[in-house]
């Protein structure tokens, strides 16, 4: 406003009349309502300029399926150059980086860290491995980026925490494990017990269009993995059942649906039951125990 020829008296008059609301020194809202999430982000950036959105906030700026109301109470993450110190503000988390020029898109609107760098930052600092897997799988499943781009960014980050673990997860995501539950099935059920490798994210080909989580064409078997976040809705459940019916009616495929209990809590028992179903449909392989306490042998032995 000052650059446009207006003086500080004009700004004081606008705030006195309640038309403008000061947020930080030199930063104002032009309405009296609650600021939106996007406005809060811009205020944080302008207050600490030159700055950019980082971590979760940078991912959010690109696009996320999460509801805006669910994010409203979360802090805004910004990044500034490592040689600076900025004033702390409530609801704003400041990160310092010596790679601003390489990692930040200052001409984006609003300025933000490159998506792949932000995703790796969040995954590396996640509270546990499940949360790290989730952020990697979610952005790929939402088609915001690809596993290959994330792997390329990872190769440039030599000192990133969990680097080896993240590389392994991204290689699995690249092969088609596009959710936390799919990754857990791959590592805890399929790979740990020597079950055959399916076609992941295979087009349905018949009936309702979509993708099957795990398809075994030679066995005429489909495995669908139902995560809590995506299969609690009644309409989503109805679509799933329709897809199962289409597979049986038009493609002569049997569908097994597994959830968190089967994959995470009872992975060995589930592996045994899946192996039995596969054997009865023509699989000639033999499942193996994942440890000395593995229950897969008991399940197979108890089969009628």
C-alpha positions as CSV (number, residue, x, y, z in Angstrom):
1,X,0.0,0.0,0.0
2,X,2.8,2.4,0.8
3,X,4.4,1.6,-2.6
4,X,1.1,2.5,-4.2
5,X,1.3,6.0,-2.8
6,X,-0.9,5.6,0.3
7,X,0.4,6.6,3.7
8,X,0.3,5.2,7.2
9,X,-2.6,7.4,8.1
10,X,-4.7,5.7,5.5
11,X,-3.8,2.3,7.0
12,X,-4.6,3.4,10.5
13,X,-8.0,4.7,9.3
14,X,-8.8,1.4,7.6
15,X,-8.0,-0.6,10.8
16,X,-9.8,2.0,13.1
17,X,-13.0,1.5,11.0
18,X,-12.6,-2.3,11.2
19,X,-12.3,-2.8,7.5
20,X,-8.8,-4.1,7.9
21,X,-7.5,-6.4,10.6
22,X,-3.8,-6.5,11.6
23,X,-2.4,-10.0,11.8
24,X,1.3,-9.3,12.1
25,X,3.2,-6.0,11.7
26,X,2.6,-4.9,8.1
27,X,0.3,-7.8,7.3
28,X,-3.5,-7.2,7.3
29,X,-6.7,-9.0,6.5
30,X,-9.2,-7.1,4.5
31,X,-12.2,-8.6,6.3
32,X,-13.2,-9.2,9.9
33,X,-14.0,-12.9,9.7
34,X,-11.9,-15.9,10.6
35,X,-9.0,-16.2,8.2
36,X,-9.0,-19.2,5.9
37,X,-6.2,-21.8,6.0
38,X,-4.8,-20.3,2.8
39,X,-4.8,-16.8,4.3
40,X,-3.1,-18.0,7.4
41,X,-0.4,-19.6,5.2
42,X,0.1,-16.3,3.3
43,X,0.3,-14.3,6.5
44,X,3.0,-16.6,7.9
45,X,5.0,-16.3,4.6
46,X,4.7,-12.5,4.4
47,X,5.6,-12.0,8.0
48,X,8.9,-14.0,7.7
49,X,9.6,-13.1,4.1
50,X,11.6,-14.4,2.3
51,X,10.0,-17.6,3.4
52,X,8.0,-20.6,1.9
53,X,5.6,-23.3,3.0
54,X,7.3,-26.5,4.0
55,X,6.5,-30.0,5.3
56,X,2.8,-30.7,5.6
57,X,1.9,-27.2,4.5
58,X,3.8,-27.5,1.2
59,X,2.1,-30.8,0.5
60,X,-1.3,-29.3,1.3
61,X,-0.6,-26.4,-1.1
62,X,-0.1,-28.8,-4.0
63,X,-3.3,-30.8,-3.3
64,X,-4.5,-33.2,-0.7
65,X,-7.7,-35.2,-0.3
66,X,-8.1,-34.2,3.4
67,X,-10.9,-31.9,4.5
68,X,-10.0,-28.3,5.1
69,X,-11.9,-28.3,8.4
70,X,-9.8,-31.2,9.7
71,X,-6.6,-29.1,8.9
72,X,-7.9,-25.8,10.5
73,X,-6.2,-26.4,13.8
74,X,-2.9,-27.6,12.5
75,X,0.1,-25.3,12.5
76,X,1.5,-23.7,9.4
77,X,5.0,-24.9,8.5
78,X,7.4,-22.5,6.8
79,X,11.1,-22.5,6.0
80,X,13.6,-19.7,6.0
81,X,17.3,-19.5,5.3
82,X,19.5,-21.1,7.9
83,X,21.4,-17.8,8.5
84,X,18.3,-16.0,9.7
85,X,16.2,-15.9,12.8
86,X,12.5,-14.9,12.7
87,X,10.0,-14.0,15.4
88,X,8.0,-17.0,16.7
89,X,4.3,-16.8,16.0
90,X,1.5,-18.9,17.5
91,X,0.4,-21.6,15.2
92,X,3.5,-21.3,12.9
93,X,6.4,-23.7,12.9
94,X,9.6,-22.3,11.5
95,X,12.2,-24.6,9.9
96,X,15.7,-23.4,8.9
97,X,17.4,-24.7,5.7
98,X,20.7,-24.1,4.0
99,X,19.2,-25.4,0.7
100,X,16.6,-22.7,0.2
101,X,17.7,-22.0,-3.4
102,X,17.6,-25.6,-4.4
103,X,14.5,-26.8,-2.6
104,X,12.1,-23.8,-2.7
105,X,9.8,-22.6,-5.5
106,X,9.8,-18.9,-4.6
107,X,7.7,-18.0,-7.7
108,X,4.9,-20.4,-6.9
109,X,1.7,-19.1,-5.4
110,X,2.2,-19.3,-2.5
111,X,5.9,-19.9,-2.3
112,X,6.6,-23.5,-1.2
113,X,9.2,-26.2,-0.9
114,X,9.2,-28.6,-3.9
115,X,6.7,-31.3,-3.3
116,X,9.2,-34.2,-3.3
117,X,11.4,-32.5,-0.8
118,X,8.5,-31.7,1.5
119,X,7.2,-35.3,1.4
120,X,10.7,-36.7,2.3
121,X,10.9,-34.1,5.2
122,X,7.6,-35.3,6.6
123,X,8.4,-39.0,6.2
124,X,11.8,-38.6,7.8
125,X,10.4,-36.8,10.8
126,X,7.2,-38.9,11.2
127,X,6.4,-40.3,14.6
128,X,6.7,-44.0,13.5
129,X,7.2,-46.1,10.4
130,X,3.5,-46.4,9.7
131,X,3.1,-42.7,9.4
132,X,6.2,-42.5,7.2
133,X,4.7,-45.1,4.9
134,X,1.4,-43.3,4.8
135,X,2.8,-40.0,3.6
136,X,4.8,-41.7,0.8
137,X,2.0,-43.9,-0.4
138,X,-0.7,-41.2,-0.1
139,X,1.0,-38.6,-2.4
140,X,1.6,-41.3,-5.0
141,X,-1.9,-42.7,-4.8
142,X,-3.3,-39.1,-5.1
143,X,-1.1,-38.7,-8.3
144,X,0.6,-35.7,-6.9
145,X,4.0,-37.2,-7.7
146,X,5.6,-40.6,-8.5
147,X,7.7,-43.0,-6.6
148,X,10.5,-42.5,-9.2
149,X,10.6,-38.7,-8.6
150,X,10.7,-39.3,-4.8
151,X,13.5,-41.8,-5.3
152,X,15.4,-39.3,-7.4
153,X,15.0,-36.6,-4.6
154,X,16.0,-39.2,-2.0
155,X,19.3,-39.9,-3.8
156,X,20.2,-36.2,-3.5
157,X,19.6,-36.2,0.3
158,X,22.6,-37.9,1.8
159,X,21.9,-37.2,5.5
160,X,18.2,-37.8,5.6
161,X,17.0,-39.8,8.7
162,X,15.5,-43.2,7.8
163,X,17.0,-43.0,4.3
164,X,17.5,-46.7,3.8
165,X,14.0,-47.5,5.1
166,X,12.4,-44.8,2.9
167,X,14.2,-46.1,-0.2
168,X,12.8,-49.6,0.5
169,X,9.2,-48.3,1.0
170,X,9.4,-46.2,-2.2
171,X,10.6,-49.2,-4.2
172,X,7.6,-51.1,-2.9
173,X,5.3,-48.2,-3.7
174,X,6.7,-48.1,-7.2
175,X,5.8,-51.8,-7.6
176,X,2.2,-51.0,-6.8
177,X,1.8,-51.0,-3.0
178,X,-0.2,-47.8,-2.9
179,X,-1.4,-47.6,0.7
180,X,-0.1,-48.5,4.2
181,X,-2.3,-51.6,4.3
182,X,-1.0,-52.8,0.9
183,X,2.6,-52.3,2.0
184,X,1.9,-54.2,5.2
185,X,0.4,-57.1,3.2
186,X,3.4,-57.1,0.9
187,X,5.9,-57.2,3.7
188,X,4.1,-59.1,6.5
189,X,1.9,-61.6,4.6
190,X,3.1,-62.1,1.0
191,X,6.9,-61.6,1.1
192,X,7.4,-62.9,4.7
193,X,5.7,-66.2,3.9
194,X,6.7,-66.8,0.3
195,X,3.3,-66.3,-1.3
196,X,3.2,-65.7,-5.1
197,X,3.5,-62.1,-6.4
198,X,0.3,-60.7,-7.8
199,X,-0.5,-58.0,-10.4
200,X,-0.9,-54.8,-8.3
201,X,-3.5,-52.1,-9.2
202,X,-4.7,-54.2,-12.1
203,X,-7.6,-52.8,-14.1
204,X,-10.9,-54.6,-13.5
205,X,-11.5,-55.1,-17.2
206,X,-15.2,-56.2,-16.6
207,X,-18.2,-54.6,-15.0
208,X,-17.6,-51.5,-12.9
209,X,-14.4,-49.8,-13.9
210,X,-11.6,-49.5,-11.3
211,X,-8.5,-51.3,-10.1
212,X,-8.0,-54.5,-8.1
213,X,-5.5,-54.2,-5.3
214,X,-4.0,-57.7,-5.9
215,X,-4.9,-59.9,-8.9
216,X,-3.8,-63.5,-9.5
217,X,-5.0,-64.2,-13.0
218,X,-3.7,-67.8,-13.2
219,X,-5.4,-68.6,-9.9
220,X,-8.6,-66.6,-10.8
221,X,-8.2,-65.0,-7.4
222,X,-8.5,-61.4,-6.3
223,X,-7.5,-59.9,-2.9
224,X,-8.9,-56.5,-1.9
225,X,-7.4,-54.7,1.0
226,X,-9.9,-52.5,2.9
227,X,-8.3,-49.7,4.9
228,X,-10.3,-47.9,7.6
229,X,-10.1,-44.5,6.0
230,X,-11.4,-45.5,2.6
231,X,-14.0,-48.3,3.2
232,X,-16.2,-47.1,6.1
233,X,-18.5,-45.2,3.8
234,X,-21.7,-47.1,2.8
235,X,-21.5,-46.1,-0.8
236,X,-17.8,-47.1,-1.0
237,X,-18.7,-50.5,0.5
238,X,-21.5,-50.9,-2.0
239,X,-19.1,-50.2,-4.9
240,X,-16.7,-52.7,-3.5
241,X,-19.4,-55.4,-3.3
242,X,-20.5,-54.6,-6.9
243,X,-16.9,-55.0,-8.0
244,X,-16.6,-58.4,-6.2
245,X,-19.9,-59.5,-7.8
246,X,-18.6,-58.4,-11.3
247,X,-15.4,-60.4,-10.8
248,X,-17.4,-63.5,-9.9
249,X,-20.0,-63.1,-12.6
250,X,-18.0,-61.9,-15.6
251,X,-14.4,-63.1,-14.9
252,X,-14.9,-66.2,-12.7
253,X,-12.7,-64.7,-10.0
254,X,-13.1,-65.3,-6.3
255,X,-12.5,-62.2,-4.2
256,X,-11.0,-62.3,-0.7
257,X,-11.3,-59.1,1.4
258,X,-8.8,-58.4,4.1
259,X,-8.6,-55.6,6.7
260,X,-6.3,-54.3,9.3
261,X,-7.0,-57.2,11.7
262,X,-6.1,-59.9,9.1
263,X,-3.0,-58.1,7.7
264,X,-1.4,-56.4,10.7
265,X,-2.7,-58.3,13.8
266,X,-3.0,-61.8,12.4
267,X,-0.6,-61.7,9.5
268,X,0.7,-65.3,9.9
269,X,-2.8,-66.9,10.3
270,X,-3.9,-64.8,7.3
271,X,-0.9,-66.0,5.2
272,X,-1.9,-69.6,6.0
273,X,-5.5,-69.2,5.0
274,X,-4.6,-67.3,1.8
275,X,-2.0,-70.1,1.0
276,X,-4.8,-72.7,1.4
277,X,-7.1,-70.8,-0.9
278,X,-4.4,-70.4,-3.5
279,X,-3.4,-74.1,-3.3
280,X,-7.0,-75.2,-3.9
281,X,-7.0,-73.0,-7.0
282,X,-3.9,-74.4,-8.5
283,X,-0.9,-72.9,-6.7
284,X,1.9,-75.5,-6.5
285,X,4.2,-73.6,-4.2
286,X,4.7,-74.0,-0.5
287,X,4.4,-71.2,2.1
288,X,7.2,-70.8,4.6
289,X,7.3,-69.7,8.3
290,X,8.4,-66.1,8.9
291,X,9.9,-66.9,12.3
292,X,10.1,-69.7,14.9
293,X,6.7,-68.5,16.4
294,X,4.9,-68.3,13.0
295,X,1.4,-69.8,13.1
296,X,1.2,-70.5,9.3
297,X,2.1,-74.2,9.8
298,X,-0.7,-74.8,12.3
299,X,-3.2,-73.2,10.0
300,X,-2.2,-75.4,7.0
301,X,-2.1,-78.5,9.2
302,X,-5.5,-77.9,10.6
303,X,-7.2,-77.5,7.2
304,X,-9.8,-80.2,6.5
